[in-house]
Amino acid sequence: MSEYVFSLSDISVSDGSAVVQINNSDSVFGVIEGSQFFVAGKIPVGVIESDTVNRTLTLISAWDQGDIANAAAKVIPLGAVVTLLTALERNRAAYQAFVDAGGGGSSSIEWGDIVAATLPDFVKRWGKYSEITDKPDYAQGWPSFENVTGKVSQEQLPEELDFDSELSHALSPPIDEESALNQRLIDYLKLKQTEVLPTNSPNNRKEILTDNIRGLVHVAMSNSWFTVPNSLQSRKFMVMPSNQYLQLNTAYSGEITLRVCPMGNGGNGLPGNPTLTNHKWHTVTVTVTNLSTIGDGFIGVIDFIQMGNRWETLDTDKSHFESLNAYYTRDNDASVSSPFLNFFLRSDGYWYSEDITPSTPHTLGGSWVKDGNTFTVTEATTSADALRFFSDAFDNYIMEILLVVNYVSGKLAITDGNEDPNVVYYAGTGRYITDDRIYFKRGGSSVTAAFTVESTRMRMPQYG
C-alpha cells in the first residue's frame, strides 16, 4: 500500500473550498479515489480526484477547518482498510457529537481535546481481561490447538490427558540412541574386484563385482548374479581366408568401391591390388575391366561393395549376393563353409568375434592332455611338444585369448614368438592380445602347467 501514499511538503487550502492547491513539484499521480487527506492536528477528509496538470486535489466536501497555507500533508489510501475507515468515521462522529454537546461549534477545538474528552479510560491503555466483553469461547476455557500460539507453560497443562485410544508421541517407546554412531549403514552395496566368474548364489549379499580383466560387472541379485553386458552393438562380418572369394556370374566393367580390413596380405587379391596397411579399415575405389572375382588371394574382412548403382553390405550369413550377381566359393567350386562370424563392439573401440576356440586343436603334443577346454602339460621339454589351435590361415589374425591358469612350473609360452607379454609365469587369470601364431609350449627348458582356455576371439578395430 505504501506505493500509493503521497507526502506533500507544501499545500494550501481555503476555508469553504474543496480544492487543495499543491505549491511545488510534489507528485500526486495515481492517487486512489477514497484516499484520506491528512494535515497535522486536523480531521482527515476524503479525496475524490487528483489533477496532475493543475496540481490540485478535490476533496469529498468543502474544507471547514480554517485556512491553511504552505503546510505539509499526506494522502493515504484507506479505502481498502475497513477497520481504519471505521475508526475515522467514529472519530468524525465523536467530534461532531462533542461540538454539538459542548463545543458550540467553536473552531478552536483540537483533535487531542476530543480524544481526551470522549474515549473511555481503558482505551488509552492495555485493557484488563475483566473489561473485555464478548469474549470468544476458547478464551474462557482450555484453548483448542489452532488457538494456541507460542509455548505452553507447565502451569497451563491439565492434570489428566485423554488421547481417545490414539497413538501419540507421549505414548511411544523411548528411542535408544548410540552415543558413538549417529547413523548405522546396514544396507549398502559392497564393491569388490574379482578374476573369477561368479557361479554360486550370492545368498542375498549386497555386492557388485568388477572384473577388470574381462571388462565385466556382476551385480548380486537375491539368489543369482546379473552380468552387465559389455558390448555396445553386434553384427556379422565375412572373414575371408586367402583361398576363398566372390565369383561374379557375369564379368563386370566399371567403377567398384569396397570397404575392407586386410589381415595379412594387405590389398592383394582385391580389384587393382592396392597397397593397404593390415588391421586397419580402408575404402578403395578403382575402375576395372572384365572383373570376374573379388578377393581371390585376399585375407581379411570385406564389409561393403558397390558396383555402379548396385551395392551390398556383407553382414548376412548367406552364400549368394543377388545385388552383386555373385556368390561365395573357392577354386573349382569346391565345398566351402560359411565365412561369417558374429562380432561384438566394446567400449574400447574394437570388434571382438564370437568364441572360435576349436573343439579339436590343429596339433596336440605328446605331453599334453585335453579335457574340454582345459589342457594339462607335464614336462614338455622340446619346442615341438606344443599345443596349436589353428592352421596357417589364422596366423595373421589379431586374437584375444582369456586364460585361467591353475598352476604352472617353469614358463608357459602362449605364442610361437615366445616373448613377453605372451609368457605365463604364475597361476591366475590373464587376457592376451596377439597377432602371432597361437602356440602353447615351453618358455624355457621345460614346462608343467594346467590351464583353461575361456575364449579365443578375433579382434579388429571399429570402422568409420
SULDARA-V839938 format. One record per helix or strand of 3 or more residues. SS is the DSSP state (a for helix, b for strand). FROM is the first residue (numbers start at 0). TO is the last residue. Records with the same first field share a line. If there is no record, write none. Layout:
BEGIN
SS->FROM-TO  FROM-TO
END
This chain:
BEGIN
a->1-3  81-102  110-117  120-123  128-130  136-138  144-146  153-155  168-170  321-323  330-332  391-393
b->5-12  18-21  35-38  44-50  55-58  67-75  189-192  206-210  215-219  224-227  230-239  243-261  280-293  299-306  309-312  325-329  339-345  349-352  367-370  373-379  398-414  427-433  437-460
END
